[in-house]
Amino acid sequence: MSNITVAVIGPEGYAEDLGKKGTSSDITFYNLKKGEHTVTLIEPVRYPERLSSLFFAISMAHRAILVVDEISAAFGECVLMLDCAGIREGMLVLRNYITPEQVAPLIRGTVVEHYKQIPDERARMRENIIEEAAGLKGWPESTGKGAVPVDHAFPVKGIGVVVLGQVARGTISRHDTLRVLPTQKTALVRSIQKHDDDAPSAVAGDRVGLSLKGIEVDDLDRGYVLSAHEEITSSTTISGRASLVRFWPSPLKEEMVLHVGHWMQFLPARVVFVDNSGDWKRPLLTLRTEKELVFFPGDRIMLHYLDGGKLRVAGTLDLE
């Protein structure tokens, strides 16, 4: 079984004709299955009001469907976030008589430039994305101990605590004992489901429901990460080299409050040190978050500035 996760960025409910509706909050999941191959579609239903909604949808995605009804600041923001996230494969749907020539200068030099421009035919889209899932040979990050960022957690009568998430890397198996970061707690995996089917294990890219033992729902929150990997860590102080988007207007300054995004985490972070010598669009940064950020050394996180008006996507930070 292989799974592809697709961020569907367009009018709310656009994915209703692509898959069966599942969990819904500030992001809505739709599921598509053909034989042993599955597709998870995610819509950011609270965007553009909440930038975090867009980030969560894109942070889990391997592909994107970008539907353009108008050329606006929101369209530009979506292009920048897809580019920062490195979502290199996708479909571009132009509607309302928007032409390729109109969007070409706005996507030039970004990952979206290479998306397939397709007509607004959702039956054809379904076939295309399920064919991609069928042709998937597996993700390169599927070896070693796994990590599962939590996006939803709830009690189920007769089963216990269930968390939903996507395996970010590695493999998890039934009966694994996992740390619940950033807490000091642990939990035992009682069972694993993938698209409502029981499974003995799950690998990077799989959308999973995990039944857990030894933990309560009140001990969990969105953004927590389940993992037994020795290298995963958490901290309120993070440092690294940033890369700001090409439209960013001025150097970052100490005491600015950004929001860092990683997996299912979207946290306020204050700039406590910045070295803008050389190219100010590639500064050395140290940030301090209000809550602990969970990450692997060397991970890339995204930087956002919610007071940026029409430009809220700031860039990326490669962690030390």
C-alpha positions in Angstrom: 0.0 0.0 0.0 1.2 3.5 -0.8 -0.2 6.9 0.2 0.2 10.4 -1.3 -0.9 13.4 0.6 -2.1 16.3 -1.5 -2.8 19.9 -0.3 -5.8 21.3 -2.1 -5.6 25.1 -2.1 -8.6 26.8 -3.6 -12.3 27.5 -2.8 -13.6 25.8 0.3 -15.1 22.4 -0.4 -13.2 22.1 -3.8 -12.0 18.6 -2.7 -15.5 17.3 -2.0 -15.6 15.9 -5.5 -12.1 14.4 -5.1 -12.5 12.2 -2.1 -14.7 11.1 0.9 -14.8 13.7 3.7 -13.1 12.8 6.9 -11.9 14.7 10.0 -12.6 18.5 9.9 -11.3 21.4 12.0 -9.3 24.3 10.7 -8.1 21.7 8.1 -10.4 19.2 6.4 -9.3 15.8 5.3 -10.7 13.9 2.3 -9.8 10.3 1.5 -9.5 8.6 -1.9 -8.8 4.9 -2.2 -8.5 2.5 -5.1 -7.4 -1.1 -4.4 -4.4 -0.9 -2.0 -3.5 2.6 -3.0 -4.6 5.7 -1.1 -4.6 9.5 -1.4 -5.1 11.9 1.5 -6.4 15.3 0.5 -6.2 18.3 2.8 -8.0 21.7 2.6 -7.0 24.7 4.7 -10.5 25.8 5.5 -9.6 28.7 7.8 -7.2 30.3 5.3 -6.7 33.2 4.5 -8.0 34.2 8.0 -5.5 31.9 9.6 -2.1 31.5 8.0 -1.6 28.4 10.2 -4.4 26.6 8.4 -2.5 26.9 5.1 0.8 25.9 6.7 -0.6 22.8 8.3 -2.1 21.6 5.0 1.1 22.2 3.1 3.4 20.9 5.8 2.0 17.4 5.4 1.7 17.4 1.6 3.8 15.6 -1.0 1.8 17.2 -3.9 -0.5 20.2 -4.3 -3.5 21.2 -6.4 -3.5 25.0 -6.6 -6.8 26.4 -7.9 -6.6 30.1 -9.1 -9.9 32.0 -9.2 -8.3 35.4 -9.0 -4.8 36.9 -9.0 -4.5 38.3 -5.5 -2.2 38.7 -2.5 -3.5 35.3 -1.2 -2.5 33.6 -4.5 1.0 35.1 -4.1 1.2 34.0 -0.5 0.2 30.4 -1.4 2.9 30.3 -4.1 5.6 31.5 -1.7 4.6 28.9 1.0 4.6 26.1 -1.5 8.0 27.2 -2.7 9.4 27.4 0.9 8.0 24.0 1.6 9.6 22.6 -1.5 6.4 21.0 -2.9 7.8 20.4 -6.3 5.0 18.4 -7.9 1.5 19.6 -8.4 -1.4 20.7 -10.6 -2.3 24.3 -11.4 -6.0 25.0 -12.3 -6.8 28.4 -13.8 -10.4 29.5 -13.7 -12.4 32.6 -14.4 -10.7 33.2 -17.7 -7.3 33.6 -16.1 -4.6 32.8 -18.6 -1.2 31.1 -18.2 0.4 34.4 -19.4 -1.1 36.3 -16.5 0.3 34.0 -13.8 3.6 33.2 -15.5 5.6 36.2 -14.0 4.1 35.5 -10.6 5.3 31.9 -10.4 8.5 32.2 -12.3 11.5 30.9 -10.3 9.2 29.0 -7.8 8.2 25.3 -7.6 4.8 26.3 -9.0 6.3 27.2 -12.3 6.7 23.4 -13.0 3.2 22.4 -11.9 1.0 20.8 -14.6 -1.6 23.2 -15.9 -4.8 21.2 -16.2 -8.5 21.9 -16.8 -11.0 22.1 -14.0 -12.1 18.4 -14.4 -12.1 16.7 -11.0 -12.8 13.2 -12.3 -9.6 13.5 -14.3 -7.8 14.8 -11.3 -8.9 11.8 -9.2 -7.5 9.4 -11.8 -4.2 11.3 -12.1 -3.5 11.4 -8.3 -4.5 7.8 -7.7 -2.2 6.7 -10.6 0.6 8.7 -9.0 -0.1 6.8 -5.7 0.0 3.5 -7.6 3.3 4.3 -9.1 4.9 5.3 -5.8 7.8 3.1 -4.8 8.1 4.4 -1.3 9.6 7.4 0.4 13.3 7.6 1.1 12.7 8.6 4.7 10.9 5.3 5.5 13.9 3.6 7.2 14.8 3.7 10.9 12.7 4.6 13.9 9.6 6.7 13.0 8.2 10.0 14.1 4.4 10.9 14.0 3.3 14.5 14.5 -0.2 14.6 16.1 -2.9 16.6 14.4 -5.9 15.3 16.3 -6.4 13.3 19.5 -9.7 12.0 21.1 -11.1 9.2 23.2 -12.9 6.3 21.6 -15.3 4.2 23.7 -14.0 0.6 24.0 -10.6 1.5 22.4 -9.1 4.3 24.4 -7.0 7.2 23.2 -6.7 7.6 19.5 -4.4 10.0 17.7 -4.4 11.0 14.0 -1.3 12.0 12.2 1.1 11.3 9.3 4.3 9.5 9.7 6.9 12.1 9.0 9.9 9.8 8.7 10.9 6.2 9.5 8.7 3.3 10.5 6.4 2.7 13.5 5.0 -0.7 14.5 2.3 -2.2 16.7 3.6 -2.6 20.3 6.2 0.2 19.9 6.8 2.3 23.0 7.0 5.9 21.9 8.1 9.1 23.6 5.4 11.9 23.6 7.5 15.0 22.9 7.9 17.6 24.2 6.6 15.9 27.4 8.4 13.3 29.4 5.6 10.8 28.9 5.6 7.6 26.9 2.8 5.6 25.2 2.4 2.1 23.8 1.0 1.7 20.3 -1.9 -0.8 20.8 -3.0 -0.8 17.1 -2.4 1.0 13.8 -5.0 1.8 11.2 -4.3 3.2 7.7 -7.4 4.5 5.9 -9.6 2.4 8.3 -7.7 -0.8 7.7 -5.7 -2.5 10.5 -1.9 -2.7 9.8 1.1 -4.1 11.7 3.2 -1.1 10.8 3.3 2.3 9.0 6.1 4.1 7.2 6.9 7.7 6.1 4.0 9.2 4.1 1.3 7.0 5.7 -1.7 8.7 7.2 -2.4 6.8 10.4 -4.8 6.4 13.4 -3.0 5.1 16.4 -4.6 3.5 19.4 -2.4 4.3 22.4 -2.1 2.9 25.9 -0.5 4.6 28.9 -1.5 8.2 28.0 -4.6 10.4 28.4 -6.2 12.7 25.9 -5.4 15.6 28.2 -1.7 14.7 27.9 -1.8 15.3 24.1 -2.0 18.3 21.9 -1.7 19.2 18.2 2.0 19.4 17.3 3.1 16.8 19.9 5.3 14.2 18.2 5.4 10.4 18.9 8.8 8.9 18.4 11.4 6.4 19.7 14.2 7.9 17.7 17.3 8.8 19.7 18.1 12.0 17.8 14.8 13.8 18.0 14.8 16.6 20.5 12.9 19.7 21.7 13.9 23.1 22.8 12.7 26.7 23.3 15.9 28.0 21.8 16.7 27.3 18.1 19.4 28.6 15.8 20.4 28.4 12.2 20.8 30.1 8.8 17.7 31.7 7.4 16.7 32.2 3.8 14.2 35.0 3.4 11.8 35.1 0.4 12.8 37.3 -2.5 10.1 39.9 -1.8 11.0 40.4 1.9 11.5 44.2 2.3 14.0 44.7 5.1 16.5 42.9 7.4 15.1 41.0 10.4 15.7 42.7 13.8 16.1 41.5 17.3 12.9 41.5 19.4 10.7 40.8 16.3 8.1 38.1 16.9 7.9 35.6 14.1 5.9 32.3 14.0 7.9 29.1 13.3 6.2 26.2 11.5 7.4 22.6 11.6 5.2 19.5 11.1 2.1 20.3 13.0 3.7 23.0 15.2 3.1 26.7 14.6 4.6 28.7 17.5 5.4 32.3 18.3 9.2 32.9 18.4 11.1 36.0 19.3 14.3 36.9 17.5 17.0 37.1 20.3 20.0 37.3 18.0 20.5 38.2 14.3 23.7 38.5 12.3 22.9 40.3 9.0 26.5 40.7 7.9 27.0 39.8 4.3 23.7 39.0 2.6 20.9 40.2 4.9 18.5 37.8 3.3 20.5 34.9 4.6 21.1 35.9 8.2 22.2 33.8 11.2 19.3 33.7 13.6 18.6 32.6 17.2 14.9 32.4 18.1 13.2 31.7 21.4 9.8 30.1 21.4 7.1 30.2 24.0 6.7 26.4 24.0 9.3 23.8 23.1 9.7 23.0 19.4 10.2 19.4 18.5 12.6 18.7 15.7 15.6 16.7 14.4 18.9 18.5 14.1 19.3 19.7 10.6 15.5 20.1 10.0 14.2 23.0 7.9 11.4 25.0 9.5 9.3 27.8 8.0 9.3 31.4 9.2 6.1 33.6 9.2 5.4 37.2 10.2 1.8 37.6 11.0 2.0 41.4 11.1 3.4 41.4 7.5 0.1 42.4 5.9 0.0 41.0 2.4 3.4 39.3 2.9 3.2 36.9 5.9 5.5 34.1 4.6 9.0 35.2 5.5 11.2 32.3 4.5 12.9 29.2 6.0 15.5 28.4 8.7 17.9 25.4 8.6 18.4 24.3 12.2 21.8 23.6 13.6 
